Amino acid sequence: MLRRRALAACAATVAVGALALAGLTGTASADPSPHLSPAGADRLSPGLLKAMQRDLGLTADQAAERIGNESRAAAVAAGLRRSLGPGFAGARVSGASAELTVATTEASDSRRIAEAGARPVVVGHSLAALTSAKAALDRVAPRRAPKDVPVWYVDVATNRVVVQAGRAAAADAFLAAAGVPHDLVTIKRSAGQPRTFADLRGGDAYYMSGSGRCSIGFPVKRGAQGGFVSAGHCGTPGVSTSGYNQQAQGTFQGSTFPGRDYSWVAANTNWTPRPLVNGYGNGDVTVTGSTEALEGSSVCRSGSTTGWHCGTVQQRNSSVTYQEGTVSGVTRTNVCAEPGDSGGSFVSGSQAQGVTSGGSGNCSQGGTTYFQPVNPALQVYGLTLVTSGTPTDPPTDPTDPPTDPGGSWAAGTTYAAGDVVTYGSGRYRCLQGHQAQPGWTPPNVPALWQAL
């Protein structure tokens, strides 16, 4: 298990495992115009654009256009997911122009999908059916997952649950134990054996009780309390941290690993959360929200060992088994990483995606990296991601819920530009696509909602 903050240096090749990442910081400024994508393409970090040009073979203009297209596609997909109901079978983008494809089990939905500007595909299994099958595998994994089955995930593109295994017999036994039928599954041969790393080398990091280091993921607030989220394998509740300058910083308040791979640290008043992701001398990235990117979307990672590297989202809701146990709900990418890069920020455009958990390969030959999505961590711990669209001090601590004013708005829901909700006695129109978080109520966030 590699443990370092958002800026560290480590070495060499990576076996599938928890990578300790050097930290990131990025600004958050929400664009109030409903005609602009939440990515804020006109304010993108030059460092991020350079990494996309290098890793995805794009020009700067193409990179900015792709981010805008992906943001709009995510908003359209969110609306279609709600309107299609149980027939929805997933969405993804492809190509440099980020063409949106939406799958459904109902042929009658094709016209509605096309009218929304997406390419319809009729498939045999709903996303709910595939997700249910993967959840059955997750439930038996702690007791019955064979050593030769390190990874499994829902693959929207093939409309299957993919199980990676060293031996077909091991995969068959795993499916049988979970009661998952073979007609939902594709078995892929894989010789990978995930493991975690420990890295105690110095650098620009936060340190855990003087014994190790990890990367800051994203600054957060819980009421008036500031802090940050990071990887769960970095520390356990009660472990104290010191900053990159070795000054007292804070204490782990919550941590989950294995099962999930997230944690949060409450910082003392000497540390001010900033909505920034480190741009490595090329300008910090502005974080404007945390809308999840679709499969196929571009995604970039910043780490102290290897700097900025980009790729695409391969599959969300993946599971990977480390020596310590199975971690579920992570996102699989083809972004490279190396030891020293764990815990750091994954972003798509200006949208926070997650913190690096583990991976395989390296940045000389390429590899696979998994990140723990940030939204589940925010929801579990009652945190608010620090962005310029977030109130500086939410009116109440999310762990002490205020009286429900009523209405259709709900934290955890993904809203698209143009959506109309009610909150209390008021009606509000969404100005830009985002996933609502505790404290982001329409009256509190005028950058995201317009009163009607």
C-alpha positions in Angstrom: 0.0 0.0 0.0 1.6 3.2 -1.1 1.0 6.1 1.3 1.7 9.7 0.3 0.0 13.0 -0.1 -0.8 14.8 -3.3 2.8 15.4 -4.2 5.4 12.7 -3.7 7.9 10.8 -5.6 8.1 7.1 -5.8 9.3 4.6 -8.2 8.9 2.1 -10.9 6.5 -0.5 -11.9 3.1 -1.0 -10.3 1.4 -4.2 -9.5 -2.3 -4.0 -9.1 -2.7 -2.4 -5.8 -3.3 0.7 -3.7 -1.1 3.4 -5.1 0.0 6.2 -2.8 -0.5 9.3 -4.8 0.9 12.7 -4.4 -1.8 15.3 -3.8 -3.8 17.5 -6.0 -5.6 20.7 -5.6 -8.1 22.4 -7.9 -10.4 25.5 -7.9 -14.1 25.5 -8.0 -16.1 28.0 -9.9 -19.5 27.1 -11.1 -20.6 28.7 -14.4 -24.1 30.1 -14.1 -24.9 30.0 -17.8 -27.2 27.2 -18.7 -25.7 27.3 -22.2 -22.2 26.4 -21.0 -21.2 23.0 -19.9 -20.3 22.5 -16.2 -16.8 21.6 -17.3 -16.1 25.3 -17.8 -14.0 24.6 -20.9 -12.9 28.2 -21.1 -11.2 27.9 -17.7 -9.6 24.5 -18.0 -6.1 24.0 -16.6 -3.4 24.2 -19.3 -1.7 21.2 -17.6 -4.8 19.1 -18.0 -5.2 20.1 -21.7 -1.5 19.3 -22.3 -1.9 15.8 -20.7 -5.0 15.1 -22.8 -3.2 16.2 -26.0 -0.3 13.8 -25.1 -2.3 10.8 -23.9 -5.4 11.0 -26.1 -3.9 12.4 -29.3 -6.0 15.6 -29.3 -5.3 19.3 -30.1 -6.0 21.8 -27.3 -9.2 22.9 -29.0 -10.3 19.2 -29.5 -9.6 18.5 -25.8 -11.7 21.5 -24.7 -14.5 20.5 -27.1 -14.5 16.9 -26.0 -14.8 17.9 -22.3 -17.8 20.1 -23.2 -19.4 17.4 -25.2 -18.9 14.9 -22.4 -20.5 17.2 -19.9 -23.5 17.7 -22.0 -23.8 14.0 -22.7 -23.8 13.3 -19.0 -26.7 15.7 -18.5 -28.7 14.1 -21.3 -27.9 10.6 -20.1 -29.1 11.5 -16.5 -32.4 12.7 -17.9 -32.9 9.7 -20.1 -32.1 7.4 -17.2 -35.0 8.9 -15.3 -37.4 8.9 -18.2 -36.7 5.4 -19.5 -37.2 3.8 -16.1 -36.5 0.0 -15.8 -35.6 -0.4 -19.4 -32.5 1.8 -19.1 -29.4 -0.2 -19.9 -26.6 2.3 -19.5 -24.9 5.1 -21.4 -21.5 5.8 -22.7 -19.6 8.2 -25.0 -17.1 7.3 -27.7 -14.8 9.0 -30.2 -13.1 12.3 -30.1 -16.5 14.0 -30.4 -17.9 12.1 -27.4 -20.9 10.7 -29.3 -23.5 9.6 -26.7 -24.9 6.1 -27.0 -27.8 5.1 -24.7 -28.9 1.4 -24.4 -32.4 0.2 -23.6 -34.2 -3.1 -23.4 -37.3 -1.6 -25.0 -37.3 -1.0 -28.8 -40.1 1.5 -28.3 -37.7 3.8 -26.4 -35.4 4.3 -29.4 -37.3 7.3 -30.8 -37.2 9.1 -27.4 -33.4 8.4 -27.1 -32.8 9.7 -30.7 -34.9 12.8 -30.1 -32.7 13.6 -27.1 -29.7 13.6 -29.5 -28.2 10.2 -28.5 -27.7 7.0 -30.5 -30.1 4.3 -29.3 -29.1 0.6 -28.9 -31.5 -2.1 -28.0 -29.9 -4.8 -25.7 -31.0 -7.9 -23.8 -30.3 -6.9 -20.2 -31.2 -3.8 -18.2 -28.6 -1.9 -16.2 -30.5 -2.9 -13.1 -30.2 -6.6 -14.0 -26.5 -6.4 -14.6 -26.0 -4.3 -11.4 -28.0 -6.9 -9.4 -25.8 -9.7 -10.7 -22.6 -7.9 -9.8 -24.0 -7.1 -6.4 -24.6 -10.8 -5.9 -20.9 -11.4 -6.6 -19.9 -8.6 -4.2 -21.9 -10.2 -1.4 -20.2 -13.6 -1.6 -16.7 -12.1 -2.4 -15.6 -11.8 1.2 -16.1 -15.5 1.8 -16.0 -17.2 -1.6 -14.1 -15.1 -4.1 -11.3 -17.4 -5.4 -7.7 -16.1 -5.4 -7.8 -16.5 -9.2 -10.7 -14.0 -9.7 -9.2 -10.6 -9.0 -11.7 -8.2 -10.8 -15.3 -8.1 -11.9 -17.4 -5.2 -13.3 -20.5 -4.2 -15.3 -19.5 -3.4 -18.9 -22.2 -1.2 -20.4 -20.6 -1.4 -23.9 -21.0 -5.2 -24.1 -24.2 -5.4 -21.9 -22.5 -8.0 -19.7 -20.9 -8.5 -16.3 -17.2 -9.2 -17.0 -15.3 -11.5 -14.6 -11.5 -11.6 -15.0 -10.0 -14.9 -13.9 -6.8 -16.8 -14.1 -8.8 -20.1 -14.5 -12.2 -20.6 -16.0 -13.0 -23.1 -13.3 -12.4 -20.5 -10.6 -14.8 -18.1 -12.3 -17.4 -20.8 -12.7 -17.2 -21.6 -9.0 -17.5 -17.9 -8.1 -20.6 -17.6 -10.3 -22.2 -20.7 -8.8 -21.6 -19.5 -5.3 -23.3 -16.2 -6.1 -26.1 -17.8 -8.1 -25.3 -15.6 -11.1 -26.3 -17.2 -14.5 -23.6 -17.5 -17.2 -25.8 -15.7 -19.8 -25.2 -12.4 -18.0 -21.4 -12.9 -17.8 -18.3 -12.8 -20.0 -15.2 -14.5 -18.5 -11.9 -12.9 -19.4 -8.5 -14.6 -18.7 -6.3 -12.5 -16.5 -3.1 -13.4 -14.7 -3.0 -10.3 -12.5 -2.8 -10.7 -8.7 -3.7 -7.4 -7.0 -1.7 -6.2 -4.0 -1.2 -3.1 -2.0 2.0 -1.1 -1.4 3.6 0.8 1.4 5.8 3.8 0.7 7.5 5.6 3.6 9.8 7.9 1.5 9.6 11.7 2.2 8.2 14.4 0.0 5.4 16.9 -0.2 2.8 14.8 1.6 0.6 14.4 4.6 1.9 11.9 7.2 -0.1 9.5 9.4 1.2 9.5 13.0 4.7 9.8 11.6 4.6 6.4 10.0 3.5 6.8 6.4 2.1 9.2 3.9 -0.8 9.6 1.4 -2.3 12.0 -1.0 -5.1 14.6 -0.5 -8.0 13.8 -2.7 -10.4 16.8 -2.5 -11.0 19.5 0.1 -14.4 19.2 1.9 -16.4 20.7 4.6 -18.8 19.2 7.2 -20.7 22.2 8.5 -18.0 24.7 9.5 -15.3 21.9 9.9 -12.8 21.8 7.0 -10.8 18.8 5.9 -10.3 16.5 2.9 -11.2 13.1 1.5 -8.5 10.5 0.6 -8.1 6.8 0.2 -9.4 4.5 2.9 -6.2 2.4 3.1 -4.3 5.5 4.2 -5.4 5.5 7.9 -8.0 4.5 10.4 -10.2 6.7 12.7 -8.2 8.4 15.4 -4.9 8.4 13.5 -3.4 11.9 13.5 -1.9 13.6 10.4 0.7 16.3 9.8 1.0 18.3 6.6 3.6 18.4 3.9 5.4 20.9 6.2 5.3 18.5 9.1 3.0 20.8 11.0 0.0 19.3 12.9 -2.9 19.0 10.5 -5.8 16.9 11.6 -7.2 13.5 12.5 -8.9 10.7 10.5 -12.7 10.8 11.3 -13.8 8.0 9.1 -12.2 5.3 7.0 -13.4 2.2 5.0 -11.0 -0.4 3.5 -11.5 -3.0 2.2 -15.1 -3.0 1.0 -14.7 0.6 -0.2 -11.6 2.7 -0.3 -12.4 6.2 1.1 -11.6 8.2 4.2 -11.9 11.7 5.5 -9.7 13.8 7.7 -10.8 16.8 9.8 -8.2 19.5 9.7 -7.4 22.1 12.4 -8.0 25.8 11.8 -4.5 26.4 10.5 -5.5 24.6 7.3 -8.0 26.2 4.9 -9.7 24.0 2.4 -9.3 25.4 -1.1 -11.3 24.1 -4.2 -8.1 23.4 -6.2 -6.3 20.4 -7.8 -2.6 20.8 -8.2 -1.7 21.7 -11.8 2.1 21.0 -11.4 3.2 24.4 -12.6 0.7 24.6 -15.4 -2.1 26.3 -13.5 -4.4 24.7 -10.9 -7.6 23.0 -12.0 -10.9 24.6 -11.0 -13.3 22.1 -9.5 -16.9 23.1 -10.2 -18.8 19.9 -9.1 -18.8 16.2 -9.0 -21.0 15.0 -11.8 -20.0 11.4 -12.7 -18.4 11.0 -16.1 -19.9 8.4 -18.5 -18.1 5.3 -19.7 -15.8 6.4 -22.5 -15.4 9.9 -21.1 -11.9 11.4 -20.8 -10.5 11.4 -17.3 -7.2 12.8 -15.9 -5.2 12.0 -12.9 -2.6 14.2 -11.1 0.1 12.6 -9.0 3.4 13.5 -7.5 5.3 10.6 -9.0 4.1 10.9 -12.6 2.3 14.3 -12.8 -0.7 14.6 -15.1 -1.9 11.5 -17.1 -5.1 11.0 -18.9 -7.2 8.3 -20.5 -10.8 7.2 -20.5 -13.3 5.7 -18.1 -13.6 2.0 -19.0 -16.2 0.7 -16.5 -17.9 2.1 -13.4 -19.0 -0.1 -10.5 -16.1 -2.4 -10.8 -14.7 -4.7 -8.0 -11.0 -5.5 -7.5 -9.4 -7.8 -4.9 -6.3 -6.8 -3.1 -4.4 -8.8 -0.5 -6.4 -7.1 2.2 -9.7 -7.9 0.6 -12.2 -6.9 -2.1 -13.0 -3.3 -2.9 -16.3 -2.7 -4.8 -17.8 0.3 -6.5 -14.5 1.6 -8.0 -14.2 2.9 -11.5 -11.8 1.2 -13.9 -9.7 3.4 -16.2 -6.8 3.0 -18.7 -4.9 5.9 -17.1 -1.5 4.9 -15.9 -0.1 5.4 -12.4 2.9 4.4 -10.4 3.7 4.0 -6.7 3.3 7.4 -5.0 0.2 8.3 -7.0 -2.4 6.9 -4.6 -5.2 8.9 -2.9 -4.8 11.8 -5.4 -7.5 13.4 -7.5 -9.2 12.1 -10.6 -11.0 14.8 -12.6 -13.0 15.0 -15.8 -12.9 18.5 -17.1 -13.6 20.4 -13.9 -15.7 17.7 -12.3 -14.3 15.8 -9.4 -14.5 12.1 -10.0 -12.6 10.2 -7.2 -9.4 9.3 -5.5 -6.9 6.8 -6.8 -7.2 3.4 -5.2 -4.9 1.0 -7.1 -3.8 -0.4 -10.5 -1.3 -2.3 -12.6 1.4 -1.4 -15.0 3.3 1.9 -15.2 3.5 5.1 -17.1 6.3 3.8 -19.4 4.3 0.9 -20.8 0.7 1.9 -19.8 -1.6 0.3 -17.3 -5.0 0.1 -15.5 -5.9 2.3 -12.6 -9.0 2.2 -10.3 -10.4 5.1 -8.5 -12.9 5.3 -5.6 -15.7 7.7 -6.7 -15.9 10.8 -4.5 -19.7 11.1 -4.3 -20.2 8.0 -2.1 -17.6 9.3 0.3 -19.3 12.6 0.5 -22.7 11.0 1.2 -21.4 8.4 3.7 -19.6 11.0 5.9 -22.1 13.9 5.3 -19.5 16.1 3.6 -19.7 18.9 1.1 -17.2 19.2 -1.7 -15.5 22.6 -1.6 -16.3 24.4 -4.9 -17.0 28.1 -5.6 -20.6 27.1 -6.0 -20.8 25.7 -2.4 -21.8 28.0 0.5 -18.8 28.8 2.6 -20.6 27.6 5.8 -23.6 25.4 5.2 -26.4 26.4 7.5 -26.3 23.2 9.4 -24.1 20.2 9.9 -25.3 17.5 7.4 -25.1 15.0 10.2 -27.8 16.9 12.1 -30.5 17.2 9.3 -32.6 20.3 9.4 -36.4 20.1 9.2 -37.3 18.8 5.8 -39.0 21.7 4.0 -40.6 19.3 1.4 -40.3 19.4 -2.3 -38.8 17.2 -5.1 -35.1 18.3 -4.7 -33.0 15.5 -3.1 -29.3 15.2 -2.3 -27.6 12.5 -4.3 -29.7 13.1 -7.4 -28.1 14.0 -10.7 -29.7 17.1 -12.3 -29.4 18.3 -15.9 -29.5 21.9 -17.0 -33.2 22.9 -17.4 -34.5 20.5 -14.8 -37.2 22.1 -12.6 -37.5 21.1 -8.9 -39.4 22.3 -5.9 -37.9 23.1 -2.5 -40.1 24.2 0.3 -42.6 26.6 -1.3 -40.3 27.6 -4.2 -39.6 26.4 -7.7 -36.1 26.4 -9.2 -34.5 25.7 -12.6 -31.1 23.9 -12.8 -28.5 26.1 -14.5 -25.9 23.4 -15.0 -25.6 19.7 -14.7 -24.4 18.4 -11.3 -25.0 15.7 -8.7 -26.6 17.3 -5.6 -24.8 17.0 -2.3 -25.9 17.7 1.3 -26.1 21.5 1.8 -26.4 22.3 -1.9 -30.1 23.2 -1.5 -31.4 25.4 -4.3 -31.8 28.6 -2.2 -28.1 28.2 -1.0 -26.5 27.7 -4.4 -27.6 30.4 -6.9 -24.8 29.4 -9.2 -26.6 26.1 -9.8 -30.3 27.0 -9.4 -32.4 29.9 -10.5 -35.6 30.8 -8.6 -38.7 30.8 -10.7 
